[in-house]
Amino acid sequence: MRAPGAGSASVVSLVLLWLLGLPWSWSAAAALGVYVGGGGWRFLRIVCKTARRDLFALLVLIRVRLELRHHQRARHTIPRIFQVVAQQQPDRLALVDAGSDVCWTFAQLDAYSNAVANLFCQLGFTPGDVVAIFLEGRPEFVGLWLGLAKVGVEAALLNVNLRREPLAFCLGTSGAKALIFGGELTAAVAEVSGQLGKSLLKFCSGELGPEGILPDTQFLDPLLKEASTAPLAQPPDKGMDDRLFYIYTSGTTGLPKAAIVVHSRYYRIAAFGHHAYSMQVADVLYDCLPLYHTAGNIMGVGQCLIYGLTVVLRKKFSASRFWDDCVKYNCTVVQYIGEICRYLLKQPVREAEGRHRVRLAVGNGLRPAIWEEFTERFGVRQIGEFYGATECNCSIANMDGKVGSCGFNSRILPHVYPIRLVKVNEDTMELLRDAQGLCIPCQAGEPGLLVGQINQQDPLRRFDGYISESATSKKIAHSVFRKGDSAYISGDVLVMDELGYMYFRDRSGDTFRWRGENVSTTEVEGVLSRLLGQTDVAVYGVAVPGTFKIQKTRLQHEGFDPRQTSDRLFFLDLKQGHYLPLDQSVYTRICSGAFAL
């Protein structure tokens, strides 16, 4: 197939004139005829099928870029943008806690975050300091990092599932001067208290658990009640390119890495979702995803802070309550990860399924096999599947409902958004290069590694990396699109069809997906090694029907079939609470779906 290039670009304007119904000359018609006769009809077919899609995407891209340029020139930040929104609609609901029915207006969220800013300013915290937040998803979580940002303090958002070594590691690498933790996580903090520096300030938010208060810990709520709720008299001199907070990502190897999120990145992610899926201020968004991750805290909560939508939070996904919540709070947009859609389909049919007003589901990981079943059963008109990572500069989105696709890149004007699939060695994931030393682009139908060209002066293409410089350098390749350039390496294998639609294929490295979390095998090895008295342990992924990850090593090809290995195999029986031998009978039941892991 002829790839779009300089020659094909010359015909694009002619085709667009034709699509728009505008007159064009006989000489142009003759030129088009010659082009088609030379084999260009394949490209013409692509133009006809994708012009409307690409034009809409281009308008979204332009709109986001113009908004970002305005905020950059005005030296705005996310707190400043939110403050304007709150002043415009102080009495509108901003955040709703579906677990407790607690509702915060924009005025209340603004006041709470102002109290946080004033308190930490009084405590001597200055711009650039880091405070770790270890809290379940509720309105206070948003108010805390937003308030810290108002004083220029950067929040490190810790995964509430972290325990012991990984938790201590994340706290240590963040460089945090203080830790704010929820009372429900007191036991987890107690487990690592001996590994925390004595200079680390500890604040407990919310009700205490049965463990009681920890030594050298202050109750945060009374301190906030005494703090001023007025805006800071002298806000920090920050801009859109300054750091906002850190989100921990497991990546492909090792312990979690702290990805840097600057103000412009937060805005870009939320703005793309808002405009790509035509959200309105009247929408109510249901967010049951973790707030220490990008999807829940930026794509979800960002609609509240930047565009004034009401966001309904639930700290933990509940398949049985999902549609009841949507009906109760009049939700029109919901967020998902792939497992959520599968769990919802496993639920018995309930009356609330037919009474909700949800028109749009936004997320990633919805498998093609259940895509149409989900939309038909629950009557959700639009699926907003997207691909992206916290730190990446090559996010894509499915804007027109193409079943199974996680997004696209234009075949007509591919350089407008410089991303590419490039060939790799599938065993080592090493980039393959041509005689000139450049990466080799994949053709339609060929799986390849997704990369994005880096431009630090462009907020849509910059790569801010991680706290760790070595981790940052490992995600950058050079001479990818052209000699001497640099590009972000996603670590994910996708495949693109001839119309530019992309489909997720595989995640490189030793990770697997568990209940919506990326977990590296290195983390599991560390836990097992400790439990087994520091015995050497090797953890690897195998293919299980209905999971996400497929690895390609010898052990993985053996899978967990007792007939394929002489090793003794065990599985965790959740009902009995301990491991049991995995024999041929259990293996057959797992493969048939009769036994759930």
Secondary structure, DSSP 8 states (H G I E B T S, - for coil): -----HHHHHHHHHHHHHHTT----HHHHHHHHHHIIIIIHHHHHHHHHHHHHHHHHHHHHHHHHHHHHHHHHTT--HHHHHHHHHHH-TTSEEEEETTTTEEEEHHHHHHHHHHHHHHHHHTT--TT-EEEEE--SSHHHHHHHHHHHHTT-EEEE--TT--HHHHHHHHHHHT-SEEEEEGGGHHHHHHHGGGS-TT-EEEEES---TT---TTEEEHHHHHHHS--S--SS-----TTSEEEEEEE--SSSS-EEEEEEHHHHHHHHHHHHHHTT--TT-EEEE-S-TTSHIIIIIIHHHHHHH--EEEE-SS--TTTHHHHHHHTT--EEEEEHHHHHHHHHS---GGGGT----EEEEE---HHHHHHHHHHHT--EEEEEE--TT-S--EE--S--TT--EE--SSSTTSS-EEEE-B-TTT--B-B-TTS-B-B--TT--EEEEEE--TTSTTT----BSSHHHHHHTEEESSSSTT-EEEEEEEEEEE-TTSEEEEEEE-SSEEEETTEEEEHHHHHHHHHHHTTS----------TT-S----SHHHHHTT-GGG-SS--EEEETTTTEEEE--HHHHHHHHHTSS--
